[in-house]
Structure formats: C-alpha cells, structure tokens
Amino acid sequence: MQLLNTLYVTQPEAWLRLDNDTLRVEIERETRLRVPLHHLSAVVCFGHAGLSAPLMHRLADDAIALVLLDDNGRFKARLEGAVSGNVLLRQAQFQRLADEGFTLDMARACVAGKIKNCRQVLQRGAREAKSEQEAALLTRLANDLAASLRALPEAGSLDSVRGVEGEAARQYFSGLNLLVRPDQRAVFAMDGRTRRPPRDRFNALLSFLYAMWMNDCRSAIEAAGLDPQAGFLHALRPGRAALALDLMEEFRPWADRLALTLINRGQLSAGDFTVREGGAVSLESDARKAVVIAFQERKKDEINHPLLAQSVPLGLVPLVQARLMARAVRDSAAPYIPFVAK
C-alpha cells in the first residue's frame, strides 16, 4: 500500500485550477501552490473555495476524490468518477446486512475498538495527572469504560449496543476536561459533546479533526471495494456513509489525542476561534491550516499494528482496517478485529 496525500484547502478565497498534469492553487490571482496530480488521492475543500470545471473533470477521470465541507468540517458533497470495487464483495456486504448475528457482531466490534482506545486516553491521563484527586477520577472513569466493555457481549440488539456506546461516550467526555492543561481549561472548557454546530472551542476542534478522519475512512472503505453507505452499527439513511462511520469509531480517540496535544502545547489559543451569533464556534482560517498540518504529520507516525505484528504509518491504518472489514464480509471464520493502540 502507498500512503498518498490529501490536499486540504482551508482558505475560503482560494481558486483551484488544472495546469497540465498539476493542480494549481491561486489566491487573489497569485499562484500559491502546485501539486502534481499523481501525488494526490483526494482534495478536501473547507468553506467556499472555487474550482474550475476542467479540474473537476480531471479529478473524476483520475479517481481523485473531491470533497466539499463547510467551515466547521460538516460534509456537503463528494465528487467521484465511475464506481469501482468488486461487485461480488458488495453483494456479499448487502447479504450480511440481512444477517442479524453478523450485523450485531460487527457493531459490537466497532464499539469495542472505540471504547478500548478511549480507555487508553483516560489511563494515560491518569498516569500523567499532577493531582491525586484528578488521577483517581480518571482511573474511575477508565474503570467505568471497562465495565462497558464487559457489558458489550450481553448486548443482544443493535439498540443495546448503541446504548452501551452512548453511556461509555458520556463517561469519557466527562473526563476530557481533566486532560487539558490547568491554565487552558477555562478557554477550552467542554460540557459534553456538542456538534452541528459545536458550542465551545474544544468541540469545534474535535469536529474539525473528526471530519478529516471521516474523509480518510470513507476513502479507505471505497479502496477496499465496499459500499460506504451500507454499515452495521450506524443506522442506514439516505446520504449517510454508515460503514465509514462504523470504521471511524475506533479512530475518534486518535483525533481526541491530537486535539489535546495542540491545546496543551499552546499551539492553539482563544484567538484561533470565532464565536458566532447564536453560540456556534469555529476555527479561524490560519488555525485550520495549523491543525491540518499537525494532522498530516501525525499520520506519518509509525504505529505497531497488533494483528499485522509490524509497524505501519497511522495514516495507512484505516486502509488496513477496511481490508479487514472486507475479509470479515467474505469469510464467516474471520471476524472483524478493530485497531487498538498499544
């Protein structure tokens, strides 16, 4: 597998056009960037960046996904060329959707991966806490997540699995404030998870990072030949990439970890966010650029994949996991094993 690049365009006044075999980015009619098309797997535009029709045609011809998001990272549209992938694999995927036992096992696996990775975030925070009281609280929350994991095998329906996930998420987010550096807690206070729109700076940062992980997970699902809309944990709805959301669950804690790093290292401050009328919070343009750079750098980190027993760049792990999902769809004897960091 090759780790290809995603071009993230965060400047609302940017104009993208085709220049022979190169994508050219202009701002106020001045060329700011040239990228050879063969280096790209996707182009993601935040806000109101403009694109020429010749470039959109070429992206479709070269199977380079074009994704349009709003300023907060909420999905708006995706342009793709002809559908690729193995039709027999997709047929098997649709047949699996009618198999209640398989669907339930997949849903449990996705939730288990998420909870295990969330638990590691809390356990690490407990080890690094300066206050014994905070360390004890984080340890208790980590133990609550362990109880959620023990409850998963007994969850006999999708609603029950989703209920376990929801309670675990509530416990987890209640402790994230304690992982923020004390002198930054007033600025980055979070009262649970809010979205559409985010209501505080921490949630705005998480939503932005989740949007980028979501794009990578959807691309990985499609690269594996699966249908991103036919998921197992998330309910099927028109326009919803349910399977990509299923895969993304185990990667959400990685977004949380990066958000905490950016905050605790002082790479983001109150001035990097805009509070709009009505209470919605979003990242400023320069801050979005800084977060994108940090995200791309984090994806280069070598991670030990327990199933492969080898080191893999974090950015490739969604591709590995999507292929494991495809294997599980094809082979009843190969259950899906989520990625859990060591």
C-alpha positions as CSV (number, residue, x, y, z in Angstrom):
1,M,0.0,0.0,0.0
2,Q,1.1,3.5,-0.8
3,L,0.4,6.4,1.6
4,L,-0.9,9.0,-0.8
5,N,-1.6,12.6,0.1
6,T,-4.8,14.5,0.7
7,L,-4.7,18.2,-0.2
8,Y,-6.7,20.2,2.3
9,V,-7.7,23.7,1.1
10,T,-8.7,25.9,4.1
11,Q,-8.5,29.4,2.6
12,P,-12.1,30.4,1.5
13,E,-10.7,32.7,-1.2
14,A,-8.6,30.0,-2.9
15,W,-9.2,29.1,-6.5
16,L,-8.1,25.7,-7.8
17,R,-7.5,25.1,-11.5
18,L,-5.9,22.5,-13.7
19,D,-2.5,23.2,-15.1
20,N,-1.5,20.3,-17.5
21,D,-0.9,17.4,-15.0
22,T,-0.8,19.7,-12.0
23,L,-3.3,21.2,-9.6
24,R,-2.6,24.9,-9.1
25,V,-3.9,26.8,-6.1
26,E,-4.4,30.6,-6.6
27,I,-5.2,33.2,-4.0
28,E,-6.0,36.7,-5.3
29,R,-4.7,35.6,-8.7
30,E,-1.3,34.7,-7.3
31,T,-0.1,31.1,-7.5
32,R,0.5,29.8,-4.0
33,L,0.9,26.0,-4.6
34,R,1.4,23.5,-7.4
35,V,0.8,19.8,-6.8
36,P,1.3,17.0,-9.3
37,L,-2.0,15.1,-9.6
38,H,-0.3,11.7,-9.4
39,H,0.6,12.6,-5.8
40,L,-3.0,13.0,-4.7
41,S,-5.6,10.6,-3.5
42,A,-8.2,13.3,-2.5
43,V,-8.8,17.1,-2.5
44,V,-10.8,18.4,0.5
45,C,-12.1,22.0,0.4
46,F,-13.4,23.8,3.5
47,G,-15.7,26.7,3.1
48,H,-16.2,28.4,-0.3
49,A,-13.0,27.6,-2.3
50,G,-13.6,27.7,-6.0
51,L,-12.7,25.1,-8.6
52,S,-12.6,25.1,-12.4
53,A,-14.7,22.7,-14.4
54,P,-11.6,21.2,-16.2
55,L,-10.0,20.4,-12.9
56,M,-13.2,18.7,-11.6
57,H,-13.3,16.6,-14.8
58,R,-9.7,15.6,-14.4
59,L,-10.1,14.7,-10.8
60,A,-13.0,12.4,-11.7
61,D,-11.0,10.8,-14.6
62,D,-8.0,10.1,-12.3
63,A,-10.2,8.7,-9.5
64,I,-9.1,11.5,-7.1
65,A,-12.0,12.3,-4.7
66,L,-13.2,15.9,-4.4
67,V,-14.8,16.5,-1.0
68,L,-16.6,19.8,-0.1
69,L,-17.0,20.6,3.6
70,D,-18.4,23.7,5.3
71,D,-16.3,25.9,7.6
72,N,-16.9,23.6,10.6
73,G,-15.9,20.5,8.6
74,R,-19.5,19.3,8.1
75,F,-19.9,17.2,4.9
76,K,-21.6,19.0,2.0
77,A,-20.8,17.0,-1.2
78,R,-18.4,14.5,-2.8
79,L,-17.4,14.2,-6.5
80,E,-16.3,10.9,-7.7
81,G,-15.8,9.1,-11.0
82,A,-17.2,5.7,-12.0
83,V,-17.9,3.4,-9.1
84,S,-15.0,1.0,-8.6
85,G,-14.7,-2.1,-6.4
86,N,-15.8,-5.7,-6.5
87,V,-19.5,-6.1,-7.2
88,L,-19.4,-9.6,-5.7
89,L,-17.9,-8.2,-2.5
90,R,-20.7,-5.5,-2.4
91,Q,-23.3,-8.2,-3.0
92,A,-21.9,-10.2,0.0
93,Q,-22.0,-7.0,2.1
94,F,-25.7,-6.4,1.3
95,Q,-26.4,-10.0,2.2
96,R,-24.6,-9.6,5.5
97,L,-26.8,-6.7,6.4
98,A,-29.7,-9.1,6.5
99,D,-27.8,-11.4,8.9
100,E,-28.7,-10.2,12.3
101,G,-26.0,-12.2,14.0
102,F,-23.2,-10.8,11.7
103,T,-24.6,-7.3,12.0
104,L,-24.6,-7.5,15.8
105,D,-21.0,-8.9,15.9
106,M,-19.7,-6.1,13.6
107,A,-21.5,-3.4,15.7
108,R,-20.0,-4.9,18.9
109,A,-16.5,-5.0,17.4
110,C,-16.7,-1.3,16.2
111,V,-17.9,-0.1,19.7
112,A,-15.3,-2.3,21.5
113,G,-12.5,-0.8,19.4
114,K,-13.7,2.7,20.2
115,I,-14.1,2.1,24.0
116,K,-10.7,0.4,24.3
117,N,-9.0,3.3,22.6
118,C,-10.9,5.9,24.7
119,R,-10.0,4.0,27.8
120,Q,-6.3,4.2,26.9
121,V,-6.7,8.0,26.6
122,L,-8.1,8.2,30.1
123,Q,-5.5,5.8,31.6
124,R,-2.7,7.8,30.1
125,G,-4.2,11.0,31.5
126,A,-4.4,9.3,35.0
127,R,-0.7,8.4,34.8
128,E,0.3,11.9,33.9
129,A,-2.1,13.8,36.2
130,K,-0.5,16.2,38.7
131,S,-3.3,15.9,41.2
132,E,-4.0,12.6,43.0
133,Q,-7.7,13.6,43.0
134,E,-7.8,14.0,39.3
135,A,-5.8,10.8,38.8
136,A,-8.3,8.9,40.9
137,L,-11.3,10.4,39.0
138,L,-9.7,9.5,35.6
139,T,-9.0,6.0,36.8
140,R,-12.6,5.6,38.0
141,L,-13.8,6.7,34.5
142,A,-11.4,4.3,32.9
143,N,-12.9,1.5,35.1
144,D,-16.4,2.6,34.0
145,L,-15.3,2.1,30.4
146,A,-14.0,-1.4,31.3
147,A,-17.5,-2.1,32.7
148,S,-19.0,-1.0,29.4
149,L,-16.7,-3.4,27.6
150,R,-17.8,-6.3,29.8
151,A,-21.4,-5.4,29.1
152,L,-21.0,-5.5,25.3
153,P,-21.2,-9.3,24.8
154,E,-24.5,-9.3,26.6
155,A,-26.0,-6.5,24.4
156,G,-28.4,-8.6,22.4
157,S,-29.6,-5.9,19.9
158,L,-28.3,-3.0,17.9
159,D,-30.2,-0.6,20.2
160,S,-28.5,-2.2,23.2
161,V,-25.1,-1.9,21.6
162,R,-25.7,1.7,20.8
163,G,-26.9,2.3,24.4
164,V,-23.6,0.9,25.7
165,E,-21.6,3.1,23.3
166,G,-23.7,6.2,24.3
167,E,-23.1,5.7,28.0
168,A,-19.4,5.0,27.5
169,A,-19.1,8.2,25.4
170,R,-20.8,10.2,28.1
171,Q,-18.4,8.9,30.8
172,Y,-15.4,9.5,28.5
173,F,-16.3,13.1,27.5
174,S,-17.0,14.0,31.2
175,G,-13.3,13.4,31.9
176,L,-11.7,15.0,28.9
177,N,-11.5,18.4,30.6
178,L,-9.1,16.9,33.2
179,L,-6.7,16.1,30.4
180,V,-6.4,19.8,29.4
181,R,-3.5,21.7,31.0
182,P,-5.0,23.6,34.0
183,D,-4.1,27.0,32.7
184,Q,-6.0,26.3,29.5
185,R,-9.2,24.8,31.0
186,A,-11.2,28.0,31.2
187,V,-10.6,28.6,27.4
188,F,-11.2,25.0,26.3
189,A,-13.9,24.0,28.8
190,M,-16.2,21.3,27.4
191,D,-19.6,20.4,28.8
192,G,-20.1,17.1,26.9
193,R,-20.0,16.6,23.1
194,T,-21.9,19.1,21.0
195,R,-22.0,19.4,17.2
196,R,-24.0,20.9,14.3
197,P,-22.9,23.4,15.5
198,P,-20.1,23.0,18.1
199,R,-20.8,25.1,21.1
200,D,-17.3,25.5,22.5
201,R,-13.7,25.6,21.3
202,F,-12.8,22.0,22.3
203,N,-15.8,20.7,20.4
204,A,-15.1,22.9,17.4
205,L,-11.6,21.4,17.2
206,L,-12.9,17.9,17.6
207,S,-15.5,18.3,14.9
208,F,-12.8,19.6,12.5
209,L,-10.5,16.6,13.2
210,Y,-13.3,14.1,13.0
211,A,-14.2,15.5,9.6
212,M,-10.7,14.7,8.3
213,W,-10.7,11.2,9.8
214,M,-14.1,10.6,8.3
215,N,-12.8,11.5,4.8
216,D,-9.9,9.1,5.2
217,C,-12.1,6.3,6.5
218,R,-14.6,6.7,3.6
219,S,-11.7,6.7,1.1
220,A,-10.4,3.5,2.8
221,I,-13.8,1.8,2.6
222,E,-14.1,2.6,-1.1
223,A,-10.5,1.5,-1.8
224,A,-11.3,-1.9,-0.2
225,G,-14.2,-2.3,-2.6
226,L,-17.0,-1.9,0.0
227,D,-20.1,0.3,-0.2
228,P,-19.5,3.2,2.3
229,Q,-23.3,3.6,2.8
230,A,-24.1,0.1,3.9
231,G,-23.0,0.0,7.6
232,F,-23.7,-2.3,10.5
233,L,-23.5,-0.1,13.7
234,H,-24.9,3.1,12.3
235,A,-28.5,3.2,11.0
236,L,-28.9,3.3,7.3
237,R,-30.1,6.6,6.0
238,P,-30.0,8.2,2.5
239,G,-26.8,10.1,2.0
240,R,-25.2,8.8,5.2
241,A,-21.8,6.9,4.8
242,A,-22.8,4.5,7.6
243,L,-19.9,2.0,7.1
244,A,-17.4,4.8,7.0
245,L,-18.8,6.0,10.3
246,D,-18.6,2.4,11.7
247,L,-14.9,2.3,10.8
248,M,-14.2,5.8,12.1
249,E,-15.4,4.9,15.6
250,E,-12.0,3.3,16.6
251,F,-10.2,6.4,15.3
252,R,-12.1,9.1,17.1
253,P,-9.8,8.8,20.2
254,W,-6.8,9.5,17.9
255,A,-8.5,12.8,17.0
256,D,-9.1,13.5,20.7
257,R,-5.4,12.8,21.5
258,L,-4.2,15.2,18.8
259,A,-6.7,17.9,20.0
260,L,-5.3,17.6,23.5
261,T,-1.7,17.8,22.2
262,L,-2.5,21.0,20.2
263,I,-4.1,22.6,23.2
264,N,-1.6,21.5,25.9
265,R,1.4,22.6,23.8
266,G,-0.1,26.0,23.3
267,Q,-0.4,25.6,19.5
268,L,-4.0,26.9,19.7
269,S,-5.4,29.7,21.8
270,A,-8.7,31.5,22.3
271,G,-8.0,33.9,19.4
272,D,-7.9,31.0,17.0
273,F,-11.6,30.5,17.2
274,T,-14.7,32.6,16.2
275,V,-17.8,32.6,18.3
276,R,-20.7,33.4,16.0
277,E,-24.1,34.8,16.8
278,G,-26.2,32.0,18.4
279,G,-23.2,30.4,20.1
280,A,-21.7,28.4,17.3
281,V,-17.9,28.2,17.5
282,S,-15.5,27.6,14.5
283,L,-11.8,27.6,13.8
284,E,-10.2,30.6,12.2
285,S,-8.6,30.1,8.8
286,D,-4.9,30.2,10.0
287,A,-5.8,27.8,12.8
288,R,-7.4,25.4,10.4
289,K,-4.2,25.4,8.4
290,A,-2.2,24.6,11.5
291,V,-4.5,21.8,12.5
292,V,-4.3,20.3,9.0
293,I,-0.5,20.3,9.1
294,A,-0.5,18.7,12.5
295,F,-3.0,16.1,11.3
296,Q,-0.9,15.2,8.3
297,E,2.3,15.0,10.4
298,R,0.5,12.7,13.0
299,K,-0.5,10.4,10.2
300,K,3.2,9.7,9.5
301,D,3.8,8.3,13.0
302,E,4.7,4.7,12.9
303,I,2.2,2.6,14.9
304,N,2.6,-1.1,15.9
305,H,-0.4,-2.9,14.4
306,P,-1.1,-5.8,16.7
307,L,-2.7,-8.0,14.1
308,L,-0.1,-7.4,11.4
309,A,2.7,-7.6,14.1
310,Q,4.6,-4.8,12.2
311,S,4.9,-1.1,12.2
312,V,2.6,0.9,10.0
313,P,2.1,4.6,9.4
314,L,-1.0,5.8,11.3
315,G,-2.4,7.2,8.0
316,L,-2.4,3.7,6.5
317,V,-4.3,2.0,9.4
318,P,-7.8,2.9,8.0
319,L,-6.8,1.1,4.8
320,V,-5.7,-1.9,6.7
321,Q,-8.9,-2.0,8.8
322,A,-11.1,-1.5,5.7
323,R,-9.5,-4.6,4.2
324,L,-10.1,-6.5,7.4
325,M,-13.8,-5.5,7.2
326,A,-13.8,-6.8,3.6
327,R,-12.3,-10.1,4.8
328,A,-14.9,-10.4,7.5
329,V,-17.7,-9.8,4.9
330,R,-16.3,-12.5,2.7
331,D,-15.3,-15.1,5.4
332,S,-17.5,-16.0,8.3
333,A,-14.5,-17.6,10.0
334,A,-12.6,-14.2,10.1
335,P,-14.4,-11.9,12.4
336,Y,-13.6,-8.2,12.3
337,I,-10.9,-7.1,14.7
338,P,-10.7,-3.4,15.4
339,F,-7.5,-1.5,15.7
340,V,-6.5,-0.9,19.3
341,A,-3.3,1.0,20.1
342,K,-0.8,-0.5,22.4
